[in-house]
Amino acid sequence: MTRAHLDTSVNWGQSPIYRTGALIRRERLARDWSLKGLAHGICAVSYLSKIERGEADPSPEIIGALLRRLGVDWHDDEAFLARARDLLNRGYDAVLSVEEAALPGLREELAARSRELAASPLAAEAALLEGLLAAPRRPVGPELEALLDGRLLGLQRLAEGRYDDALRLCPCALTYLEAGFSAYKTGERNYAPAIELLRRAYDEAAAEGRAHVMVSARVYLGNCYCNQLDLENMEREYAAAARLARALGEKDLLRTIGYNAASTQIECGRFDEAYAFFSALERPDPLDLHKLAVCCEGLGLPEEALAALDRVPEDAGGLVLQLCDLVRYRLEHADYLRRPEYGEALLVAFARCREELPIGFVAFHLPWVLEWYTANRQYRAAFELERDFPLRLPTRSAAAVEYDGAKGVQ
């Protein structure tokens, strides 16, 4: 199968006999019944065992009797299966394409048919799709997993976060994208694995015709270069992502691209360019206002910085408020580097960033921690933080914000 002709329909896997037998076993175990209890008066225990393993070809009468005893209203007529396959194919295609707009309607359709689908040969596929549409994703249990194979088993591994297995079983645009995003969040090997996986995700998405995966891959690639402070590659990736986002009408994504690029400009000391973006936002959110305040701090505009912080609502969220309070403290206390309460608040906020944020976002706040350690002669702590920090950014120390306390940014 060539990439250009990738089959996006569901692979229905094992034979109907195997599936029916496996589902009879699932229903029997769910009721805590023995083989003997279910088989009594219908067939031999050994024959039921073979049915459950898919090793027998029972008559419709035997299957019907077993299902009736279990109280299962079985659905396997061709008209029902045709409708079910259509729904599942549409659902899996939307998942693989990251078609967010289609997902609510698909969830409703699946919910409306969930009882019938659970009592059909397509129970495993339906349950897996429901799990992939859930937030957070929910893999199916072992009884249903036994009915999955090929690409569907790969998507089960994706739901479990087992990306290597997912890529081996289902090497498609979505699995490369999600494996790449996972590598991006850790910043492993300074983003080299993430960049490789995301480039492959983009290529596969282009071959499969999945535009939303294409734009996501380019955004995450831009994020990788953003966190490396590689402005040239960042701007190239974000420009491509922005063109795709405009074509798809993804206004929120355009805003995200602008935010990330401007934040990187702050890290590189290009406060004027970052200020132009953040000050022009019509409806800035709390993080936008935090970055605007940092820009103003860097440009020597303390009053405007404080005005930006005053616009942050009290219900903005704990971490955002902590970060804003640190900027305010620096603005209002010229000798902040000699005040233990500042250092304590800074280290608490930084630890929380490391717990809650991707490593690239954590790196934004690293210069202030190093500044504190250095100013207070905690050289070992500064050395160990730089040594153990996952990212290796040789240009960061030269580009980092430097303060002299009384006069602000130099």
C-alpha positions as CSV (number, residue, x, y, z in Angstrom):
1,M,0.0,0.0,0.0
2,T,1.5,3.3,-1.0
3,R,1.3,6.4,1.0
4,A,-0.6,8.2,-1.8
5,H,-3.3,5.5,-1.5
6,L,-3.6,5.2,2.2
7,D,-6.7,3.3,3.2
8,T,-8.6,5.5,5.8
9,S,-11.5,3.1,6.2
10,V,-11.8,0.9,9.3
11,N,-10.2,-2.6,9.0
12,W,-12.9,-4.8,10.4
13,G,-10.4,-7.5,11.5
14,Q,-11.4,-11.0,12.6
15,S,-14.2,-13.2,11.3
16,P,-17.8,-12.7,12.5
17,I,-17.7,-16.1,14.2
18,Y,-14.6,-15.1,16.3
19,R,-16.2,-11.7,17.1
20,T,-19.5,-13.2,18.2
21,G,-17.8,-15.8,20.3
22,A,-15.6,-13.2,21.9
23,L,-18.5,-11.0,22.7
24,I,-20.5,-14.0,24.2
25,R,-17.5,-14.6,26.4
26,R,-17.4,-10.9,27.4
27,E,-21.1,-10.9,28.3
28,R,-20.8,-14.2,30.2
29,L,-17.8,-13.0,32.3
30,A,-19.6,-9.7,32.9
31,R,-22.4,-11.7,34.6
32,D,-19.9,-14.0,36.4
33,W,-21.4,-17.0,34.8
34,S,-19.6,-20.3,34.3
35,L,-19.3,-22.0,30.9
36,K,-21.5,-24.8,32.3
37,G,-24.2,-22.4,33.4
38,L,-24.5,-20.7,30.0
39,A,-24.2,-23.9,28.0
40,H,-26.8,-25.9,30.0
41,G,-29.5,-27.2,27.7
42,I,-28.1,-25.4,24.6
43,C,-24.8,-27.1,23.7
44,A,-21.8,-29.0,25.3
45,V,-19.5,-27.0,27.5
46,S,-16.5,-27.9,25.3
47,Y,-18.4,-26.7,22.3
48,L,-19.2,-23.3,24.0
49,S,-15.6,-23.0,24.8
50,K,-14.7,-23.4,21.1
51,I,-17.4,-20.9,20.2
52,E,-15.9,-18.3,22.5
53,R,-12.4,-18.9,21.0
54,G,-13.7,-18.6,17.5
55,E,-12.9,-22.3,16.7
56,A,-16.4,-23.5,16.0
57,D,-19.0,-22.6,13.4
58,P,-22.3,-22.9,15.3
59,S,-25.7,-22.7,13.8
60,P,-27.7,-19.5,14.1
61,E,-30.1,-21.3,16.4
62,I,-27.3,-22.0,18.9
63,I,-26.0,-18.5,18.8
64,G,-29.5,-17.1,19.2
65,A,-30.1,-19.3,22.2
66,L,-26.9,-18.3,23.9
67,L,-27.6,-14.6,23.3
68,R,-31.2,-14.9,24.5
69,R,-30.0,-16.6,27.7
70,L,-27.6,-13.7,28.2
71,G,-30.4,-11.2,27.6
72,V,-28.5,-9.7,24.6
73,D,-30.5,-8.3,21.7
74,W,-28.0,-9.1,19.0
75,H,-27.7,-6.8,16.0
76,D,-26.0,-8.4,13.0
77,D,-28.3,-7.9,10.1
78,E,-26.7,-6.4,7.0
79,A,-28.7,-3.2,7.0
80,F,-27.7,-2.4,10.5
81,L,-24.1,-3.3,9.9
82,A,-24.0,-1.1,6.8
83,R,-25.2,1.9,8.7
84,A,-22.9,1.2,11.6
85,R,-19.9,0.9,9.3
86,D,-20.7,4.2,7.7
87,L,-20.8,5.9,11.1
88,L,-17.6,4.3,12.3
89,N,-15.8,5.1,9.0
90,R,-16.9,8.7,9.3
91,G,-15.8,8.8,12.9
92,Y,-12.4,7.3,12.4
93,D,-11.7,9.6,9.5
94,A,-12.6,12.6,11.6
95,V,-10.3,11.4,14.4
96,L,-7.4,10.8,11.9
97,S,-8.0,14.2,10.3
98,V,-8.4,16.1,13.7
99,E,-11.7,17.5,12.4
100,E,-12.7,19.2,15.6
101,A,-15.9,20.7,14.2
102,A,-17.3,17.2,13.3
103,L,-16.6,15.6,16.7
104,P,-19.6,16.8,18.7
105,G,-22.0,15.5,16.1
106,L,-20.2,12.2,15.9
107,R,-20.3,11.8,19.7
108,E,-24.1,12.3,19.7
109,E,-24.6,9.8,16.9
110,L,-22.5,7.2,18.7
111,A,-24.3,7.8,22.0
112,A,-27.6,7.4,20.3
113,R,-26.6,4.0,18.9
114,S,-24.2,2.9,21.7
115,R,-26.5,0.1,23.1
116,E,-27.1,-1.4,19.7
117,L,-23.4,-1.2,18.7
118,A,-22.3,-2.8,22.0
119,A,-24.4,-5.8,21.1
120,S,-23.1,-6.2,17.5
121,P,-20.0,-7.6,15.8
122,L,-18.7,-4.0,15.7
123,A,-18.7,-3.5,19.5
124,A,-14.9,-3.2,19.8
125,E,-14.6,-0.7,17.0
126,A,-17.4,1.4,18.4
127,A,-16.0,1.4,21.9
128,L,-12.6,2.4,20.7
129,L,-14.0,5.2,18.7
130,E,-16.0,6.4,21.7
131,G,-12.7,6.3,23.7
132,L,-10.8,8.3,21.0
133,L,-13.5,10.9,21.0
134,A,-13.5,11.2,24.8
135,A,-11.5,13.8,26.7
136,P,-9.2,12.5,28.0
137,R,-8.9,9.6,25.6
138,R,-10.0,6.2,27.0
139,P,-8.6,2.9,25.7
140,V,-10.9,-0.1,25.6
141,G,-10.5,-2.9,28.1
142,P,-8.7,-6.2,27.4
143,E,-11.8,-8.1,26.4
144,L,-12.5,-5.7,23.5
145,E,-8.9,-5.1,22.7
146,A,-8.6,-8.8,21.8
147,L,-10.9,-8.0,18.9
148,L,-8.7,-5.3,17.5
149,D,-5.9,-5.7,15.1
150,G,-3.8,-3.8,12.6
151,R,-4.4,0.0,12.5
152,L,-7.2,-0.2,15.1
153,L,-4.8,-1.8,17.6
154,G,-2.4,1.0,16.7
155,L,-5.1,3.6,17.6
156,Q,-5.7,1.7,20.9
157,R,-1.9,2.1,21.6
158,L,-2.2,5.8,20.7
159,A,-5.0,6.1,23.3
160,E,-2.7,4.5,25.8
161,G,0.1,6.9,25.0
162,R,2.3,4.0,23.7
163,Y,3.6,6.0,20.7
164,D,6.3,3.6,19.5
165,D,3.7,0.8,19.3
166,A,1.2,3.1,17.7
167,L,3.7,4.1,15.0
168,R,4.6,0.5,14.3
169,L,1.0,-0.6,14.0
170,C,-0.6,2.5,12.5
171,P,2.1,4.7,10.9
172,C,-0.2,7.6,9.8
173,A,-0.2,11.4,10.0
174,L,-2.0,11.4,13.4
175,T,0.3,9.0,15.1
176,Y,3.4,10.9,13.9
177,L,1.8,14.1,15.0
178,E,0.9,12.9,18.5
179,A,4.3,11.2,19.0
180,G,5.9,14.4,17.9
181,F,3.9,16.5,20.3
182,S,4.8,14.2,23.2
183,A,8.5,14.6,22.3
184,Y,8.0,18.4,22.0
185,K,6.5,18.6,25.5
186,T,9.7,17.0,27.0
187,G,12.2,18.8,24.9
188,E,14.2,15.6,24.7
189,R,17.6,16.0,23.0
190,N,16.9,19.7,22.4
191,Y,13.8,18.8,20.2
192,A,15.6,16.7,17.6
193,P,13.2,13.7,17.9
194,A,10.2,16.0,18.0
195,I,11.3,17.8,14.8
196,E,11.9,14.5,13.0
197,L,8.5,13.1,14.0
198,L,6.6,16.4,13.2
199,R,8.2,16.7,9.8
200,R,7.1,13.1,9.0
201,A,3.6,14.0,10.3
202,Y,3.4,16.9,7.9
203,D,4.5,14.8,5.0
204,E,2.1,12.0,5.8
205,A,-0.7,14.5,6.3
206,A,0.0,16.0,2.9
207,A,-0.1,12.6,1.3
208,E,-3.4,11.7,3.2
209,G,-5.0,15.1,2.5
210,R,-5.4,16.0,6.2
211,A,-5.1,19.7,6.3
212,H,-5.7,20.1,10.1
213,V,-2.8,17.7,10.8
214,M,-0.6,19.7,8.4
215,V,-1.2,23.0,10.2
216,S,-0.8,21.4,13.6
217,A,2.5,19.8,12.6
218,R,3.9,23.2,11.3
219,V,2.8,25.0,14.5
220,Y,4.6,22.5,16.7
221,L,7.6,22.6,14.5
222,G,7.6,26.4,14.9
223,N,7.3,25.8,18.7
224,C,10.3,23.6,18.7
225,Y,12.4,26.2,16.9
226,C,10.8,28.9,19.1
227,N,12.1,27.1,22.2
228,Q,15.6,26.8,20.6
229,L,15.5,30.6,20.0
230,D,16.1,29.8,16.4
231,L,14.3,32.7,15.0
232,E,14.9,32.1,11.3
233,N,13.5,28.6,11.3
234,M,10.7,29.6,13.8
235,E,9.6,32.4,11.4
236,R,9.6,30.0,8.4
237,E,7.5,27.4,10.1
238,Y,5.1,29.9,11.6
239,A,4.7,31.6,8.3
240,A,3.7,28.3,6.6
241,A,1.4,27.4,9.5
242,A,-0.3,30.9,9.3
243,R,-1.0,30.4,5.6
244,L,-2.6,27.1,6.3
245,A,-4.5,28.5,9.3
246,R,-5.9,31.4,7.3
247,A,-7.0,28.9,4.5
248,L,-8.8,26.8,7.2
249,G,-10.3,29.8,8.9
250,E,-8.5,29.0,12.2
251,K,-8.4,32.4,13.8
252,D,-7.5,31.0,17.3
253,L,-4.5,29.2,15.8
254,L,-3.3,32.5,14.2
255,R,-3.5,34.1,17.6
256,T,-1.4,31.2,19.2
257,I,1.2,31.6,16.5
258,G,1.5,35.3,17.1
259,Y,1.7,34.8,20.9
260,N,4.5,32.2,20.6
261,A,6.5,34.2,18.2
262,A,6.3,37.4,20.2
263,S,7.2,35.5,23.4
264,T,10.3,34.2,21.7
265,Q,11.2,37.8,20.7
266,I,11.0,38.7,24.4
267,E,13.5,35.9,25.2
268,C,15.8,37.2,22.6
269,G,15.6,40.8,23.9
270,R,13.6,42.0,20.9
271,F,11.2,43.9,23.1
272,D,10.0,46.4,20.5
273,E,8.8,43.7,18.2
274,A,7.1,41.8,21.0
275,Y,5.5,45.0,22.3
276,A,4.1,45.7,18.9
277,F,2.2,42.4,19.0
278,F,1.0,42.4,22.6
279,S,0.0,46.1,22.8
280,A,-2.2,45.8,19.7
281,L,-4.4,42.9,20.9
282,E,-8.0,44.0,21.3
283,R,-8.9,41.4,23.9
284,P,-5.8,40.3,25.6
285,D,-6.0,37.4,28.0
286,P,-4.1,37.2,31.3
287,L,-1.0,35.6,29.7
288,D,-1.0,38.3,27.0
289,L,-1.0,40.9,29.7
290,H,1.8,39.2,31.6
291,K,3.9,39.3,28.4
292,L,3.0,42.9,27.7
293,A,4.1,43.8,31.2
294,V,7.4,42.0,30.7
295,C,7.9,43.9,27.4
296,C,7.3,47.2,29.1
297,E,9.6,46.2,31.9
298,G,12.3,45.5,29.3
299,L,11.6,48.8,27.5
300,G,11.9,50.8,30.7
301,L,8.1,51.6,30.8
302,P,7.2,50.7,34.4
303,E,4.0,52.6,34.6
304,E,2.6,50.9,31.4
305,A,3.8,47.6,32.8
306,L,1.9,48.1,36.0
307,A,-1.2,49.3,34.1
308,A,-1.1,46.0,32.1
309,L,-0.9,44.0,35.3
310,D,-3.8,45.9,36.8
311,R,-5.9,44.6,33.9
312,V,-5.3,40.9,34.9
313,P,-8.6,39.6,36.5
314,E,-8.3,38.1,40.0
315,D,-9.9,34.9,38.8
316,A,-7.2,34.4,36.1
317,G,-5.8,31.4,37.7
318,G,-3.1,30.7,40.3
319,L,0.0,30.2,38.2
320,V,-0.7,33.2,35.9
321,L,-1.3,35.4,39.0
322,Q,1.9,34.2,40.6
323,L,3.9,35.1,37.5
324,C,2.2,38.5,37.3
325,D,3.0,39.1,41.0
326,L,6.6,38.5,40.3
327,V,6.8,41.1,37.6
328,R,4.9,43.6,39.8
329,Y,7.4,42.9,42.7
330,R,10.3,43.7,40.4
331,L,8.7,46.9,39.3
332,E,7.9,48.1,42.8
333,H,11.1,47.0,44.5
334,A,14.3,48.1,42.9
335,D,16.2,45.9,45.4
336,Y,14.2,42.8,44.7
337,L,17.3,40.7,44.3
338,R,18.1,41.3,48.0
339,R,14.7,40.4,49.2
340,P,14.2,36.8,50.3
341,E,10.5,36.9,49.8
342,Y,11.0,37.5,46.1
343,G,13.3,34.6,45.7
344,E,11.0,32.3,47.6
345,A,8.0,33.3,45.4
346,L,10.1,33.0,42.3
347,L,11.3,29.5,43.1
348,V,7.8,28.3,44.0
349,A,6.4,29.7,40.7
350,F,9.2,28.1,38.7
351,A,8.7,24.7,40.4
352,R,5.0,25.0,39.5
353,C,5.9,25.8,35.9
354,R,8.0,22.7,35.7
355,E,5.1,20.6,37.0
356,E,2.4,22.1,34.7
357,L,3.9,23.4,31.5
358,P,5.9,22.0,28.5
359,I,9.6,22.5,29.0
360,G,9.8,25.3,26.4
361,F,7.4,27.4,28.4
362,V,9.4,26.8,31.5
363,A,12.5,28.0,29.8
364,F,11.0,31.4,29.4
365,H,11.3,31.9,33.1
366,L,14.7,30.4,33.5
367,P,16.8,33.6,33.2
368,W,15.1,35.2,36.3
369,V,15.9,32.1,38.4
370,L,19.5,32.1,37.3
371,E,19.6,35.8,38.0
372,W,18.4,35.2,41.5
373,Y,20.9,32.4,42.2
374,T,23.8,34.4,40.8
375,A,22.9,37.7,42.6
376,N,22.7,35.7,45.9
377,R,25.9,33.8,45.2
378,Q,24.1,30.4,45.0
379,Y,26.5,29.4,42.2
380,R,26.2,25.7,42.7
381,A,22.4,25.9,42.4
382,A,22.7,28.0,39.2
383,F,25.3,25.6,37.7
384,E,23.1,22.5,38.5
385,L,20.0,24.1,37.1
386,E,21.7,24.9,33.8
387,R,23.4,21.5,33.8
388,D,20.3,19.5,34.4
389,F,17.8,21.6,32.4
390,P,16.5,19.5,29.5
391,L,17.2,22.2,26.9
392,R,20.6,23.3,25.6
393,L,20.3,26.8,24.3
394,P,23.7,28.3,23.9
395,T,22.4,31.7,22.7
396,R,20.0,32.0,25.7
397,S,22.6,33.3,28.2
398,A,23.6,36.0,25.8
399,A,20.0,36.9,25.0
400,A,18.7,36.6,28.5
401,V,17.3,39.7,30.3
402,E,19.8,41.2,32.6
403,Y,18.9,43.5,35.5
404,D,20.9,45.9,37.7
405,G,17.9,46.3,40.1
406,A,17.8,50.1,40.3
407,K,17.8,50.9,36.6
408,G,15.9,47.9,35.2
409,V,16.8,46.2,32.0
410,Q,20.2,47.0,30.4
